[in-house]
Amino acid sequence: MSKSVKSLPYEGLRVVEFAHMVMGPSCGLVLADLGAEVIKVEPPSGDSTRGLLGSGAGFFPLFNRNKKSLTLNLQTPEGREAALQLIDTADVVLENFRPGTMHRLGLDYPTLKNRNPRLVYASLKGFLPGPYEHRTALDEVVQMMGGLAYMTGRPGDPLRAGASVNDIMGGMFGAIGIMAALAQRQHTGMGQLVQSALFENNVFLVAQHIMQYAATGVPASPMPDRVSAWGIYDVFSVTQGEQIFLAVVSDTQWVTFCRALGFDDLLADERLSSNNQRVQARAWLIPVIRERVQGFSRQALSAIFEQEGLPFAPITAPHDLLEDPHLNAAGGFVPVRLTDGPKAGRLAQAALLPLAMNEHRLGLRLQPPHAGEHSYELLSQLGYSGEQIGRLTGSPLPRG
């Protein structure tokens, strides 16, 4: 387990999370890792994310560590009343359900603001208010309509990015908004509504390409078909069928590159003296480089580039990162409990938030919870009896 800071910024902050899938839970994860008490409200059957297959199989254990789980049936008056009693004790509520859902449950911001004007309420949706706000969105939907899939794939073949980038970043921006609202509350004494959305997050991701068009008048080409800004900025095949990304992004690096690999003839070629000349020569230069480096091993090239301070990256599959020496030495992973599915009860390595405070990573305080694991603890604090808890959750006894 990674070392964690002794005191965390949001200790004493209570967050009630009505969220599923990735966007909402990732927002709650940021606050939980920073020390907040995050209470995940799940239906009695448990969050549907717990049972996902394929690419969704890791969602719940990754995004729900350091949280408590309370099961409530929000379709009943008793369940909604219990939720309101819990929210009355909270600083923050966050939700990412379809538009209108929280209003129908009587858990929308205007209703809760009347009960507690200091409440910060974060609503994480597909779209910010506007003509699209009632549409159902997914990460893939906004990648397709927001230009990211166009930029990632080859011309005529749009391709979603290889991770839930908008869900995760949308959750992060939700957390940033919550943090800003909490800071403002210190001055005003009032909470506020914070909104974050997948589509607008995606637009921010491609904003550099929008600005490129504004600056040049030329639409950005998809990344595989783009005109590179650098003479060498490519993936190369080497021995044993392996691949490596190599980059030379300055004239100084070009000299270092040629001397380190023994390419003195290229260094002497006046057609390649500057980066812009090398960009113009890419049509014939890159095939030459490909032929020359294919006899190197990935390990040998990595060693040369690291020694010379040149940019490089072995092409790595996500599961290979579990053996990464840097991540393991620096405490980048923490063992979390798999709560559901055929491997329930086993431990798996989960990546921590990519930040450190006081030279320590933000670690694990609570394992990802079983559904309803903290129901008894939380509801008894609100004054509910064991019998009442049993009616609300289906079990009067604590789990875990």
VEXTI-617318 format. One line per 10 residues: number of its first residue (from 0); their letters; for each residue y negated, z negated, x of N, C-alpha, C. Coordinates in steps of 0.05 Angstrom, whole numbers, always signed. Layout:
<atoms>
NUM> A> Y:Z:X:Y:Z:X:Y:Z:X | ...
</atoms>
This chain:
<atoms>
0> MSKSVKSLPY> +24:+0:+17:+0:+0:+0:-25:+0:+18 | -45:+16:+10:-69:+17:+26:-85:-9:+24 | -100:-14:+46:-118:-37:+45:-141:-30:+26 | -150:-49:+12:-173:-44:-6:-195:-64:+0 | -219:-57:-10:-242:-74:-6:-237:-100:-20 | -248:-123:-9:-243:-149:-20:-257:-153:-47 | -281:-142:-50:-295:-143:-75:-303:-115:-83 | -301:-109:-108:-305:-81:-117:-331:-80:-134 | -344:-57:-134:-371:-55:-147:-371:-61:-177 | -349:-54:-191:-349:-57:-220:-331:-80:-230
10> EGLRVVEFAH> -326:-99:-213:-312:-123:-222:-328:-136:-245 | -314:-144:-266:-327:-156:-289:-336:-136:-310 | -335:-111:-304:-342:-90:-324:-317:-84:-341 | -321:-84:-367:-298:-77:-385:-303:-50:-397 | -283:-33:-395:-284:-6:-405:-260:-2:-424 | -266:+9:-448:-245:+15:-467:-243:+46:-467 | -219:+55:-461:-214:+83:-458:-196:+94:-481 | -208:+112:-496:-193:+127:-517:-190:+156:-506 | -169:+160:-490:-168:+185:-475:-139:+193:-470 | -135:+219:-467:-108:+229:-460:-112:+253:-442
20> MVMGPSCGLV> -89:+264:-434:-89:+287:-415:-102:+280:-389 | -122:+295:-379:-133:+291:-352:-162:+284:-352 | -179:+297:-367:-208:+293:-364:-216:+264:-369 | -209:+253:-392:-217:+226:-398:-203:+206:-380 | -177:+208:-376:-164:+189:-357:-174:+190:-329 | -183:+214:-319:-194:+215:-292:-220:+201:-291 | -236:+202:-312:-261:+187:-313:-255:+157:-312 | -236:+148:-328:-228:+120:-328:-217:+111:-302 | -202:+129:-288:-190:+123:-262:-212:+116:-242 | -233:+132:-241:-255:+127:-222:-266:+99:-226
30> LADLGAEVIK> -271:+91:-251:-282:+65:-257:-262:+43:-251 | -236:+48:-257:-215:+29:-252:-212:+24:-222 | -211:+45:-206:-208:+42:-177:-232:+27:-165 | -255:+30:-178:-279:+16:-169:-281:-13:-179 | -260:-22:-193:-258:-50:-200:-261:-57:-229 | -268:-38:-246:-272:-44:-274:-245:-51:-287 | -246:-67:-308:-223:-72:-325:-222:-49:-345 | -204:-31:-342:-203:-8:-360:-179:-12:-378 | -184:-12:-404:-164:-17:-424:-158:+10:-438 | -135:+20:-435:-127:+45:-446:-115:+40:-474
40> VEPPSGDSTR> -127:+51:-495:-117:+47:-522:-99:+71:-528 | -73:+65:-534:-53:+86:-539:-42:+83:-567 | -32:+104:-579:-18:+101:-605:+8:+85:-600 | +20:+74:-621:+44:+58:-618:+67:+73:-603 | +68:+99:-606:+88:+115:-593:+82:+120:-564 | +58:+113:-555:+50:+118:-528:+34:+144:-525 | +19:+146:-505:+3:+171:-499:+23:+194:-496 | +16:+216:-510:+34:+240:-509:+37:+251:-480 | +17:+245:-463:+18:+254:-436:+42:+242:-421 | +52:+220:-430:+75:+207:-417:+100:+224:-417
50> GLLGSGAGFF> +102:+242:-437:+127:+257:-439:+124:+286:-431 | +103:+294:-418:+99:+322:-411:+120:+330:-389 | +126:+355:-390:+145:+367:-370:+129:+385:-351 | +143:+396:-331:+132:+415:-313:+107:+405:-299 | +86:+421:-299:+62:+414:-284:+48:+390:-296 | +55:+381:-320:+43:+358:-332:+58:+332:-326 | +81:+334:-312:+98:+311:-309:+85:+288:-293 | +65:+295:-276:+53:+274:-260:+26:+264:-271 | +17:+275:-294:-9:+267:-304:-12:+237:-308 | +7:+225:-323:+3:+197:-330:+3:+179:-306
60> PLFNRNKKSL> +23:+179:-289:+23:+160:-267:+0:+164:-247 | -10:+189:-245:-32:+194:-226:-58:+184:-236 | -64:+188:-261:-91:+183:-272:-94:+157:-287 | -73:+140:-287:-74:+116:-303:-67:+91:-288 | -68:+91:-261:-65:+66:-246:-89:+48:-251 | -86:+23:-244:-107:+3:-246:-118:+0:-274 | -102:+7:-294:-110:+4:-322:-91:-14:-337 | -100:-24:-360:-84:-39:-378:-79:-22:-403 | -56:-26:-416:-49:-10:-440:-47:-28:-464 | -61:-20:-485:-60:-32:-511:-52:-11:-532
70> TLNLQTPEGR> -31:-17:-547:-23:+2:-568:-34:-7:-595 | -47:+12:-608:-58:+7:-635:-55:+32:-652 | -49:+28:-677:-49:+50:-696:-77:+53:-708 | -92:+71:-698:-119:+75:-707:-121:+89:-734 | -99:+97:-745:-99:+109:-771:-98:+87:-793 | -96:+62:-786:-96:+41:-805:-121:+25:-803 | -130:+13:-825:-155:-4:-824:-152:-27:-805 | -128:-39:-803:-123:-61:-785:-126:-53:-756 | -115:-30:-750:-116:-20:-723:-145:-13:-715 | -160:-1:-733:-188:+5:-727:-205:-20:-724
80> EAALQLIDTA> -199:-40:-740:-214:-66:-738:-208:-79:-711 | -183:-78:-703:-176:-90:-677:-191:-75:-654 | -192:-49:-657:-207:-33:-637:-236:-41:-636 | -248:-45:-659:-276:-53:-661:-280:-81:-648 | -262:-99:-653:-264:-125:-641:-262:-123:-611 | -245:-106:-601:-243:-102:-572:-269:-89:-561 | -279:-69:-574:-303:-56:-565:-327:-75:-564 | -327:-94:-582:-349:-114:-582:-350:-129:-555 | -328:-130:-541:-327:-145:-515:-332:-126:-491 | -337:-100:-497:-337:-80:-475:-365:-73:-467
90> DVVLENFRPG> -368:-63:-442:-392:-51:-432:-393:-21:-437 | -369:-8:-436:-367:+21:-436:-344:+29:-454 | -348:+50:-470:-327:+63:-484:-327:+92:-475 | -303:+103:-469:-302:+131:-463:-280:+144:-480 | -285:+169:-488:-266:+183:-505:-266:+213:-499 | -243:+226:-503:-243:+255:-499:-226:+269:-521 | -229:+259:-545:-214:+271:-567:-231:+294:-579 | -218:+310:-596:-232:+333:-608:-257:+324:-623 | -277:+342:-624:-301:+335:-638:-296:+326:-667 | -308:+304:-675:-305:+293:-702:-284:+272:-704
100> TMHRLGLDYP> -265:+270:-685:-243:+250:-688:-254:+222:-688 | -271:+215:-669:-281:+188:-667:-299:+181:-691 | -313:+200:-702:-329:+196:-726:-311:+189:-750 | -289:+204:-753:-271:+198:-775:-259:+170:-773 | -255:+161:-748:-243:+135:-744:-264:+112:-746 | -290:+120:-748:-310:+99:-748:-315:+87:-721 | -309:+103:-700:-312:+94:-672:-331:+112:-657 | -349:+125:-671:-368:+143:-659:-392:+127:-648 | -408:+141:-632:-430:+126:-618:-450:+114:-638 | -460:+129:-658:-480:+116:-676:-469:+91:-689
110> TLKNRNPRLV> -444:+91:-697:-432:+67:-709:-431:+44:-689 | -421:+49:-665:-418:+28:-645:-445:+19:-634 | -464:+37:-633:-491:+29:-623:-503:+8:-641 | -499:+11:-667:-509:-9:-686:-497:-37:-682 | -472:-37:-673:-458:-63:-668:-467:-74:-641 | -472:-57:-621:-478:-66:-594:-496:-46:-581 | -522:-50:-582:-541:-30:-570:-539:-28:-540 | -525:-47:-527:-522:-45:-497:-498:-28:-489 | -483:-18:-508:-459:-4:-502:-465:+24:-490 | -452:+30:-468:-452:+57:-457:-428:+72:-467
120> YASLKGFLPG> -433:+95:-479:-412:+110:-493:-410:+137:-481 | -387:+143:-468:-383:+169:-455:-365:+187:-472 | -375:+210:-479:-359:+229:-494:-354:+254:-477 | -328:+259:-471:-320:+280:-453:-307:+302:-469 | -319:+325:-470:-310:+346:-489:-306:+373:-474 | -300:+393:-490:-297:+420:-479:-324:+432:-473 | -344:+426:-491:-371:+438:-489:-392:+417:-495 | -414:+419:-482:-437:+403:-490:-448:+414:-517 | -466:+399:-531:-476:+409:-557:-487:+437:-555 | -480:+453:-575:-488:+481:-576:-469:+497:-593
130> PYEHRTALDE> -472:+523:-593:-455:+540:-611:-425:+537:-606 | -417:+529:-582:-388:+528:-576:-376:+500:-581 | -393:+480:-588:-384:+452:-586:-360:+445:-603 | -354:+460:-624:-332:+454:-641:-306:+469:-633 | -308:+485:-612:-284:+499:-602:-265:+480:-588 | -239:+486:-589:-219:+471:-574:-218:+483:-546 | -221:+467:-526:-222:+477:-498:-200:+464:-482 | -191:+479:-462:-173:+470:-441:-184:+478:-415 | -175:+467:-393:-184:+475:-367:-181:+506:-364 | -159:+516:-372:-154:+545:-368:-173:+562:-386
140> VVQMMGGLAY> -179:+551:-410:-197:+566:-428:-225:+569:-414 | -235:+547:-404:-262:+549:-392:-262:+564:-366 | -240:+563:-351:-238:+579:-327:-240:+609:-333 | -227:+617:-355:-227:+645:-363:-254:+654:-373 | -267:+637:-390:-292:+646:-401:-316:+639:-384 | -312:+623:-363:-334:+613:-346:-335:+626:-319 | -320:+647:-314:-322:+662:-289:-305:+653:-266 | -292:+629:-269:-277:+619:-246:-251:+635:-242 | -237:+641:-264:-212:+657:-262:-218:+685:-252 | -241:+696:-260:-250:+722:-250:-254:+721:-220
150> MTGRPGDPLR> -266:+700:-210:-271:+698:-181:-246:+691:-165 | -227:+677:-177:-203:+669:-162:-183:+691:-159 | -179:+707:-181:-159:+728:-181:-168:+753:-168 | -150:+772:-164:-157:+798:-154:-170:+814:-177 | -185:+835:-170:-199:+851:-191:-180:+859:-213 | -187:+854:-237:-171:+861:-260:-148:+842:-265 | -145:+821:-249:-123:+802:-252:-133:+774:-250 | -147:+764:-272:-158:+737:-271:-137:+716:-267 | -143:+696:-251:-123:+676:-244:-136:+648:-244 | -124:+629:-258:-135:+603:-259:-132:+590:-231
160> AGASVNDIMG> -149:+572:-225:-147:+557:-199:-122:+540:-200 | -112:+533:-176:-86:+520:-174:-86:+490:-179 | -106:+479:-192:-107:+451:-200:-126:+448:-224 | -125:+425:-237:-141:+420:-261:-170:+413:-252 | -183:+433:-240:-209:+427:-227:-230:+419:-247 | -232:+431:-270:-252:+424:-290:-246:+397:-303 | -221:+392:-309:-214:+367:-321:-221:+344:-302 | -214:+347:-277:-219:+325:-258:-248:+322:-252 | -262:+345:-246:-291:+343:-240:-307:+335:-265 | -298:+345:-289:-312:+336:-313:-309:+306:-317
170> GMFGAIGIMA> -286:+295:-311:-283:+266:-312:-300:+252:-291 | -302:+263:-267:-319:+252:-247:-349:+252:-255 | -358:+274:-267:-386:+275:-276:-390:+256:-299 | -370:+252:-316:-372:+231:-336:-375:+204:-324 | -360:+198:-303:-363:+172:-289:-390:+169:-276 | -400:+191:-265:-427:+190:-253:-448:+184:-274 | -445:+197:-298:-463:+191:-320:-462:+163:-329 | -438:+152:-330:-434:+124:-338:-448:+105:-318 | -444:+111:-293:-456:+94:-272:-487:+95:-274 | -498:+119:-279:-527:+122:-282:-536:+106:-307
180> ALAQRQHTGM> -521:+108:-329:-529:+94:-353:-528:+64:-349 | -508:+54:-334:-507:+25:-328:-530:+16:-311 | -538:+33:-292:-561:+26:-276:-586:+25:-292 | -589:+45:-311:-613:+45:-328:-613:+22:-347 | -589:+13:-356:-588:-10:-374:-599:-35:-361 | -596:-37:-335:-607:-61:-321:-637:-63:-325 | -650:-40:-328:-679:-40:-331:-688:-41:-361 | -673:-27:-378:-681:-25:-406:-667:-44:-425 | -643:-54:-416:-627:-71:-434:-612:-55:-455 | -614:-29:-454:-602:-12:-475:-581:+6:-463
190> GQLVQSALFE> -559:+11:-478:-539:+31:-470:-548:+58:-479 | -530:+78:-476:-537:+105:-485:-511:+122:-487 | -515:+145:-498:-493:+164:-500:-493:+182:-475 | -470:+184:-462:-466:+202:-438:-447:+224:-447 | -453:+248:-440:-436:+271:-447:-429:+287:-423 | -404:+295:-420:-394:+312:-399:-376:+332:-411 | -374:+357:-400:-359:+378:-413:-346:+397:-393 | -323:+407:-401:-308:+425:-384:-323:+451:-378 | -335:+463:-399:-347:+489:-395:-371:+488:-377 | -388:+469:-382:-412:+466:-365:-404:+458:-336
200> NNVFLVAQHI> -383:+443:-333:-373:+437:-306:-365:+462:-292 | -350:+479:-307:-341:+504:-295:-365:+522:-287 | -386:+522:-304:-410:+538:-297:-422:+528:-272 | -422:+501:-268:-433:+490:-243:-416:+499:-219 | -390:+501:-223:-373:+510:-201:-379:+538:-192 | -385:+556:-211:-391:+584:-204:-421:+589:-201 | -437:+568:-201:-466:+572:-200:-474:+586:-174 | -460:+582:-153:-467:+596:-128:-465:+626:-131 | -446:+635:-147:-443:+664:-151:-464:+674:-170 | -472:+658:-189:-495:+666:-207:-520:+668:-190
210> MQYAATGVPA> -524:+649:-172:-548:+649:-155:-547:+672:-135 | -523:+679:-126:-520:+702:-108:-530:+727:-122 | -522:+730:-147:-531:+754:-163:-561:+754:-166 | -572:+730:-172:-601:+729:-175:-616:+736:-149 | -605:+728:-127:-618:+733:-101:-614:+761:-90 | -592:+774:-98:-586:+800:-86:-586:+823:-106 | -583:+816:-132:-581:+837:-152:-554:+850:-153 | -535:+839:-137:-508:+850:-136:-488:+830:-147 | -472:+837:-167:-453:+818:-178:-433:+809:-157 | -425:+784:-158:-405:+774:-139:-378:+786:-145
220> SPMPDRVSAW> -365:+794:-124:-337:+805:-127:-317:+782:-127 | -294:+786:-140:-273:+765:-138:-267:+758:-109 | -260:+733:-104:-257:+724:-76:-238:+741:-60 | -215:+750:-71:-198:+767:-54:-210:+794:-47 | -231:+803:-61:-242:+829:-57:-271:+827:-46 | -279:+803:-39:-307:+799:-31:-313:+810:-3 | -338:+815:+2:-347:+821:+29:-351:+795:+43 | -335:+789:+63:-336:+763:+76:-363:+761:+91 | -373:+736:+92:-397:+731:+108:-391:+728:+137 | -365:+726:+144:-356:+721:+172:-337:+742:+182
230> GIYDVFSVTQ> -339:+747:+207:-322:+768:+219:-292:+762:+217 | -285:+737:+222:-257:+728:+220:-257:+704:+202 | -243:+706:+179:-242:+685:+159:-219:+692:+141 | -194:+690:+152:-172:+703:+139:-146:+686:+143 | -126:+693:+127:-99:+682:+130:-83:+702:+146 | -69:+692:+166:-53:+709:+184:-24:+700:+184 | -6:+719:+185:+23:+714:+187:+30:+711:+217 | +47:+691:+222:+55:+685:+250:+86:+684:+250 | +97:+673:+272:+126:+672:+275:+139:+655:+253 | +165:+660:+249:+182:+645:+230:+172:+647:+201
240> GEQIFLAVVS> +157:+669:+195:+148:+673:+168:+126:+654:+159 | +114:+639:+177:+93:+620:+170:+66:+633:+169 | +47:+619:+157:+20:+630:+154:+0:+609:+163 | -24:+618:+172:-45:+600:+180:-72:+613:+175 | -91:+597:+166:-118:+607:+162:-134:+602:+188 | -147:+623:+198:-163:+622:+222:-192:+631:+215 | -211:+618:+227:-239:+626:+222:-255:+625:+248 | -273:+645:+250:-292:+646:+272:-319:+652:+259 | -336:+632:+257:-360:+635:+240:-386:+634:+256 | -385:+636:+282:-410:+638:+298:-404:+654:+323
250> DTQWVTFCRA> -425:+662:+336:-422:+677:+361:-410:+660:+383 | -418:+635:+383:-406:+616:+403:-376:+613:+398 | -368:+611:+373:-339:+609:+367:-324:+634:+375 | -338:+657:+372:-325:+682:+379:-318:+683:+409 | -337:+674:+426:-331:+672:+454:-308:+653:+460 | -308:+630:+447:-287:+610:+451:-260:+621:+442 | -260:+634:+419:-236:+646:+408:-223:+667:+427 | -240:+685:+436:-229:+707:+453:-219:+696:+480 | -234:+677:+492:-225:+666:+517:-200:+649:+514 | -197:+634:+492:-174:+617:+488:-149:+633:+484
260> LGFDDLLADE> -151:+656:+471:-128:+672:+465:-124:+696:+484 | -141:+698:+503:-138:+719:+523:-147:+746:+513 | -166:+747:+494:-175:+773:+483:-200:+781:+497 | -199:+784:+524:-223:+791:+539:-234:+818:+532 | -216:+837:+525:-225:+864:+518:-243:+863:+493 | -236:+846:+474:-252:+844:+449:-279:+831:+456 | -278:+812:+473:-303:+798:+481:-323:+818:+495 | -312:+837:+509:-328:+856:+523:-337:+879:+506 | -327:+881:+482:-333:+904:+464:-361:+899:+451 | -380:+916:+457:-407:+912:+448:-409:+915:+417
270> RLSSNNQRVQ> -390:+928:+405:-390:+931:+376:-385:+904:+362 | -376:+884:+377:-368:+858:+365:-386:+835:+375 | -409:+841:+385:-426:+821:+398:-436:+800:+379 | -442:+808:+354:-454:+789:+335:-436:+786:+311 | -439:+764:+296:-423:+761:+272:-427:+784:+252 | -451:+792:+248:-456:+814:+229:-442:+840:+238 | -442:+845:+264:-427:+868:+274:-397:+865:+269 | -387:+841:+273:-359:+837:+268:-352:+840:+238 | -370:+831:+221:-366:+836:+192:-364:+866:+186 | -382:+881:+198:-382:+910:+193:-357:+923:+206
280> ARAWLIPVIR> -345:+910:+225:-321:+921:+239:-295:+911:+227 | -296:+895:+206:-272:+882:+196:-249:+902:+190 | -256:+926:+180:-236:+945:+172:-216:+951:+195 | -227:+952:+220:-208:+957:+242:-203:+932:+259 | -222:+912:+258:-218:+888:+274:-196:+870:+264 | -195:+866:+238:-175:+847:+227:-146:+857:+232 | -140:+883:+228:-113:+892:+235:-106:+887:+264 | -125:+890:+282:-121:+885:+311:-114:+855:+315 | -130:+838:+303:-125:+809:+305:-97:+802:+293 | -91:+813:+270:-65:+808:+258:-42:+815:+277
290> ERVQGFSRQA> -44:+837:+289:-22:+846:+307:-20:+828:+331 | -42:+819:+341:-42:+802:+365:-32:+773:+360 | -39:+762:+337:-31:+734:+332:-3:+731:+320 | +9:+753:+311:+35:+750:+298:+57:+740:+316 | +52:+742:+342:+72:+732:+361:+69:+703:+368 | +47:+690:+358:+43:+662:+363:+58:+646:+341 | +66:+622:+348:+76:+604:+327:+52:+590:+314 | +56:+580:+290:+35:+565:+276:+27:+540:+292 | +47:+527:+303:+42:+503:+319:+25:+510:+343 | +31:+532:+357:+16:+539:+381:-13:+545:+374
300> LSAIFEQEGL> -17:+561:+353:-45:+568:+345:-60:+543:+336 | -47:+526:+321:-60:+501:+313:-69:+485:+337 | -52:+483:+357:-59:+467:+381:-83:+479:+395 | -83:+506:+397:-105:+519:+411:-131:+515:+396 | -131:+520:+370:-155:+518:+354:-165:+489:+353 | -147:+470:+351:-156:+442:+351:-168:+434:+378 | -156:+443:+399:-167:+436:+426:-194:+448:+430 | -198:+473:+420:-223:+487:+424:-244:+481:+402 | -237:+465:+382:-256:+458:+361:-262:+481:+342 | -242:+499:+338:-246:+521:+320:-233:+515:+293
310> PFAPITAPHD> -244:+526:+271:-233:+520:+244:-206:+533:+241 | -187:+518:+230:-160:+529:+225:-147:+512:+203 | -127:+523:+191:-112:+507:+170:-85:+520:+166 | -63:+506:+172:-37:+515:+164:-35:+517:+134 | -22:+538:+124:-19:+541:+95:+3:+521:+86 | -4:+503:+69:+12:+480:+62:+17:+478:+32 | +41:+472:+24:+47:+467:-5:+39:+438:-11 | +32:+432:-36:+24:+404:-42:+44:+383:-35 | +70:+388:-40:+90:+367:-34:+92:+362:-4 | +85:+382:+13:+86:+378:+42:+65:+357:+51
320> LLEDPHLNAA> +45:+352:+35:+24:+333:+43:+35:+305:+44 | +58:+300:+31:+70:+273:+33:+77:+266:+61 | +81:+286:+78:+89:+281:+106:+65:+285:+125 | +41:+289:+114:+18:+294:+131:+11:+269:+148 | +10:+272:+174:+5:+249:+191:-22:+236:+187 | -42:+252:+182:-69:+240:+178:-70:+224:+152 | -60:+235:+130:-60:+221:+105:-44:+195:+106 | -22:+196:+120:-5:+172:+122:-17:+151:+140 | -29:+160:+162:-41:+141:+181:-67:+129:+169 | -81:+144:+153:-107:+135:+142:-104:+122:+115
330> GGFVPVRLTD> -80:+118:+105:-76:+105:+79:-85:+121:+56 | -79:+147:+56:-88:+164:+35:-70:+164:+10 | -47:+151:+12:-29:+149:-11:-23:+120:-17 | -15:+115:-42:-7:+89:-50:+18:+92:-68 | +38:+75:-66:+62:+77:-83:+56:+68:-112 | +60:+85:-131:+56:+78:-159:+82:+81:-174 | +84:+65:-195:+108:+64:-212:+108:+87:-232 | +131:+101:-233:+135:+121:-254:+143:+106:-279 | +128:+108:-300:+132:+92:-324:+150:+105:-344 | +153:+131:-343:+167:+145:-365:+184:+167:-353
340> GPKAGRLAQA> +202:+178:-369:+218:+201:-360:+243:+192:-345 | +259:+211:-335:+285:+205:-322:+283:+188:-297 | +259:+188:-284:+256:+172:-260:+239:+147:-264 | +237:+138:-289:+222:+114:-295:+231:+91:-278 | +212:+76:-268:+218:+53:-251:+217:+58:-222 | +219:+83:-214:+218:+90:-186:+188:+91:-177 | +185:+89:-151:+158:+91:-139:+153:+119:-129 | +128:+128:-132:+121:+154:-121:+94:+152:-108 | +89:+168:-87:+64:+167:-73:+42:+181:-88 | +20:+167:-93:-3:+178:-108:-27:+179:-90
350> ALLPLAMNEH> -42:+201:-91:-66:+203:-75:-88:+185:-85 | -102:+172:-67:-124:+154:-75:-150:+171:-78 | -170:+158:-90:-196:+172:-91:-205:+179:-62 | -218:+202:-59:-225:+210:-32:-251:+198:-22 | -251:+171:-22:-275:+157:-11:-266:+131:+0 | -283:+120:+17:-278:+93:+29:-304:+77:+26 | -301:+51:+23:-323:+33:+21:-319:+10:+41 | -339:+5:+57:-336:-15:+79:-311:-9:+96 | -306:+17:+100:-285:+27:+117:-257:+22:+105 | -256:+17:+79:-230:+12:+66:-227:+32:+43
360> RLGLRLQPPH> -203:+41:+38:-198:+57:+14:-196:+40:-10 | -201:+51:-33:-199:+37:-59:-169:+38:-67 | -157:+15:-67:-128:+14:-70:-117:+8:-98 | -93:-2:-98:-78:-7:-123:-80:-37:-131 | -89:-42:-155:-89:-69:-165:-69:-72:-188 | -66:-52:-204:-47:-52:-226:-31:-26:-226 | -5:-28:-229:+12:-5:-232:+5:+10:-258 | +10:+36:-259:+7:+50:-285:+22:+35:-307 | +10:+29:-329:+23:+11:-349:+44:+25:-366 | +64:+9:-374:+80:+17:-396:+63:+18:-422
370> AGEHSYELLS> +71:+33:-441:+56:+34:-466:+56:+7:-479 | +32:-4:-484:+30:-30:-496:+35:-54:-478 | +37:-49:-453:+44:-71:-434:+25:-95:-436 | +0:-90:-442:-20:-112:-443:-29:-118:-471 | -15:-109:-491:-24:-113:-519:-26:-143:-526 | -6:-158:-519:-6:-186:-526:-29:-201:-512 | -32:-196:-486:-53:-208:-470:-80:-203:-482 | -86:-178:-488:-112:-170:-497:-118:-179:-526 | -99:-176:-544:-104:-183:-571:-105:-213:-575 | -89:-228:-560:-90:-257:-562:-118:-267:-552
380> QLGYSGEQIG> -130:-253:-533:-157:-261:-524:-177:-257:-546 | -171:-239:-564:-189:-234:-587:-184:-252:-610 | -164:-270:-608:-158:-289:-629:-136:-281:-647 | -122:-260:-642:-100:-252:-659:-75:-269:-653 | -61:-276:-674:-36:-292:-671:-13:-273:-663 | +9:-285:-654:+32:-270:-648:+42:-253:-671 | +41:-264:-695:+50:-249:-719:+32:-226:-724 | +6:-230:-721:-13:-208:-726:-9:-186:-705 | -5:-194:-680:-1:-175:-658:+24:-159:-664 | +45:-172:-674:+69:-158:-681:+64:-136:-702
390> RLTGSPLPRG> +48:-142:-722:+42:-122:-743:+26:-99:-731 | +8:-105:-713:-10:-85:-702:+4:-66:-682 | +23:-78:-667:+34:-63:-645:+64:-58:-647 | +77:-72:-664:+106:-69:-667:+122:-87:-650 | +108:-104:-633:+122:-123:-616:+104:-146:-610 | +112:-171:-618:+95:-194:-613:+96:-205:-585 | +114:-193:-568:+118:-204:-541:+105:-186:-520 | +95:-197:-499:+84:-180:-478:+106:-164:-464 | +99:-140:-455:+118:-123:-441:+111:-122:-412 | +130:-113:-395:+124:-109:-367:+143:-122:-349
</atoms>
